[in-house]
């Protein structure tokens, strides 16, 4: 196949994958029997020769690095396979990233001097994480640790994880931290969701899209959802 044909094929499949996001969002908003829950169920749709694989999951089952306590961060890092020493050091560095150095009477490890000593051209901003991907910049974070940690975190859920939507790693972290899962969160669990869309044609060519969307208030018919993130899934 010529290069121009490959480019056209990829562009078409990417459009199909993008359309899959909106198709999933439609079913999420649907209040009839056609409603899709944010429960991680795989949905298969065919458009002619194109197969769409769609999945909606709630962000409510994840841990927010901007509000998580030291104990919960430590428990999550331990649940992802780090030993106690590594987990403790990285927990302090995550906290130092999000808190201004002058906000504590005790200077936390992982401050600007530690980044300079490591030869890094930046330091902790002393501000909330703007994305979970920003965790990769934290001192001591490796690609392997980030790949294990980031799937369990979200900056868009402003409460403790909801048990019905938490994966086994998050559940273990919450239990080990001595927390109890909140109740009554199910009503909000579909307010912020992650959607994955994969489009594949008969030749086996594929394109992907990932989005995080937030439901708008019920009275906002003009814009029923707000897109928070729109990207291609990592490793795709």
C-alpha positions in Angstrom: 0.0 0.0 0.0 1.3 3.4 -0.9 2.2 6.0 1.7 -0.7 8.3 0.7 -3.1 5.4 1.0 -1.8 4.5 4.4 -2.2 8.1 5.5 -5.8 8.2 4.2 -6.5 4.9 6.0 -5.1 6.1 9.3 -7.0 9.4 9.0 -10.2 7.6 8.4 -9.7 5.2 11.2 -8.8 8.0 13.6 -12.0 9.7 12.7 -13.9 6.5 13.4 -12.1 6.2 16.8 -13.0 9.9 17.6 -16.6 9.2 16.6 -16.6 6.2 19.0 -15.9 8.6 21.9 -19.1 10.5 21.1 -21.0 7.4 20.5 -20.0 6.1 24.0 -20.9 9.5 25.5 -24.3 9.3 23.9 -25.0 5.9 25.5 -23.7 7.2 28.8 -26.2 10.1 28.7 -29.0 7.8 27.5 -31.6 7.2 30.3 -33.4 4.5 28.4 -32.6 0.8 28.3 -29.7 1.7 25.9 -27.8 3.3 28.7 -24.1 2.3 29.1 -22.8 2.4 32.7 -19.3 3.4 33.6 -18.4 -0.1 34.7 -15.6 -1.1 32.3 -17.9 -3.2 30.1 -16.6 -3.8 26.5 -19.0 -2.7 23.8 -18.5 -3.8 20.2 -20.1 -1.8 17.4 -19.6 -2.3 13.6 -19.8 0.5 11.1 -19.5 -1.1 7.7 -16.1 -2.7 7.5 -14.9 -1.0 10.7 -15.1 -2.5 14.2 -15.3 -0.2 17.2 -14.3 -1.4 20.6 -15.6 1.0 23.3 -15.2 1.1 27.1 -16.4 3.6 29.7 -14.9 3.6 33.2 -15.5 5.9 36.1 -12.8 8.1 37.5 -14.5 7.6 40.9 -12.5 4.5 41.6 -9.1 6.3 41.4 -6.9 8.2 43.9 -6.4 11.9 43.4 -2.7 12.8 44.0 -3.7 16.4 44.9 -5.8 15.4 47.9 -4.5 12.0 48.9 -3.1 11.7 52.4 0.5 10.6 53.0 -0.8 7.2 54.2 -2.9 6.6 51.2 -0.1 7.6 48.8 2.3 5.3 50.6 -0.2 2.4 50.6 -0.8 2.9 46.8 2.9 2.9 46.0 3.3 -0.3 48.1 0.4 -1.9 46.4 2.0 -1.3 43.0 5.1 -3.2 44.1 7.5 -0.7 45.7 9.4 -1.7 48.8 8.9 0.4 51.9 12.0 2.5 51.5 11.2 3.4 47.8 7.6 4.1 48.6 8.3 6.4 51.6 10.8 8.4 49.6 8.5 8.8 46.6 5.5 9.6 48.8 7.4 12.6 50.3 8.5 13.7 46.9 4.9 13.7 45.6 3.8 15.7 48.6 6.7 18.2 48.1 5.7 18.6 44.5 2.3 19.9 45.3 3.0 22.0 48.5 4.9 25.3 48.4 8.2 25.0 50.3 7.1 27.9 52.6 3.8 26.3 53.6 5.4 24.0 56.2 7.5 24.8 59.2 9.5 21.7 58.5 11.2 21.6 55.1 10.1 18.5 53.3 12.5 16.2 51.3 12.1 16.5 47.6 12.4 20.3 47.5 14.1 22.4 44.8 17.6 21.7 46.2 17.1 17.9 45.7 16.2 18.4 42.1 19.2 20.6 41.5 21.5 18.0 43.1 20.0 15.4 40.8 20.9 17.6 37.8 17.3 18.3 36.8 16.6 21.6 35.2 13.3 22.1 37.1 12.0 21.8 40.6 8.6 21.2 42.3 6.1 23.9 41.5 4.4 23.9 44.9 1.1 23.6 43.1 -1.5 20.9 42.4 -0.8 18.4 39.7 -2.3 19.6 36.4 -2.4 16.0 35.0 -1.5 12.6 36.2 1.2 12.6 33.6 3.0 15.3 35.5 3.8 12.6 38.1 6.5 11.4 35.8 8.5 14.5 36.6 8.6 13.9 40.3 12.0 13.2 41.7 12.6 9.4 42.0 9.8 8.5 39.6 10.9 6.0 36.9 9.0 5.0 33.7 8.4 1.6 35.3 6.9 3.0 38.5 4.9 5.6 36.6 3.4 2.9 34.3 2.3 1.0 37.4 1.0 4.0 39.4 -0.7 6.4 36.9 -3.6 4.0 35.8 -4.8 4.1 39.4 -4.8 7.9 39.8 -7.0 10.8 38.6 -7.0 14.6 39.2 -10.7 14.8 38.4 -12.2 12.8 41.3 -12.4 15.0 44.4 -13.2 12.4 47.1 -11.9 9.1 48.3 -12.4 6.2 45.8 -15.8 4.6 45.4 -15.5 0.9 46.2 -17.7 -0.2 43.3 -15.4 1.5 40.8 -12.0 0.8 42.4 -9.7 -1.7 40.9 -8.0 -4.4 43.0 -4.8 -2.2 43.5 -6.8 0.8 44.7 -8.9 -1.4 47.0 -5.8 -2.9 48.6 -4.3 0.5 49.1 -7.4 1.9 50.7 -7.6 -1.2 53.1 -3.9 -1.0 53.9 -4.2 2.7 54.7 -6.9 1.9 57.2 -9.6 3.8 55.2 -13.2 2.9 54.7 -14.7 3.3 51.3 -17.2 6.2 51.1 -20.8 5.4 50.7 -23.3 7.4 48.6 -20.8 8.1 45.9 -22.5 6.1 43.2 -24.8 8.9 42.3 -21.7 11.0 41.2 -19.7 8.1 39.9 -20.8 8.6 36.3 -20.2 12.4 36.4 -16.6 12.0 35.3 -15.6 9.1 33.2 -12.8 7.8 31.0 -13.7 6.5 27.5 -11.4 4.3 25.4 -12.2 3.9 21.7 -10.3 1.6 19.2 -11.2 1.4 15.5 -10.1 -1.5 13.3 -10.8 -2.3 9.7 -10.6 -5.6 7.8 -6.9 -5.2 7.1 -6.1 -5.1 10.8 -5.1 -1.4 10.8 -6.1 0.3 14.0 -6.5 3.8 15.5 -7.2 4.8 19.1 -8.6 7.6 21.1 -8.9 8.2 24.9 -10.9 10.9 26.5 -12.0 12.0 29.9 -15.4 13.7 30.0 -17.6 15.3 32.6 -21.3 15.4 32.5 -22.8 18.9 32.5 -25.6 19.9 34.8 -29.0 18.4 33.7 -30.3 21.9 32.6 -27.4 22.4 30.2 -28.8 20.8 27.1 -26.6 22.9 24.7 -23.4 21.2 26.0 -24.3 18.0 27.8 -20.6 17.0 28.3 -17.3 18.8 28.8 -14.1 17.3 27.5 -11.3 17.3 30.1 -8.7 15.3 28.2 -8.4 14.1 24.6 -5.5 12.1 23.6 -4.2 8.7 22.2 -3.7 6.1 24.9 -0.1 5.5 26.0 1.6 2.7 24.2 -0.8 2.8 21.2 
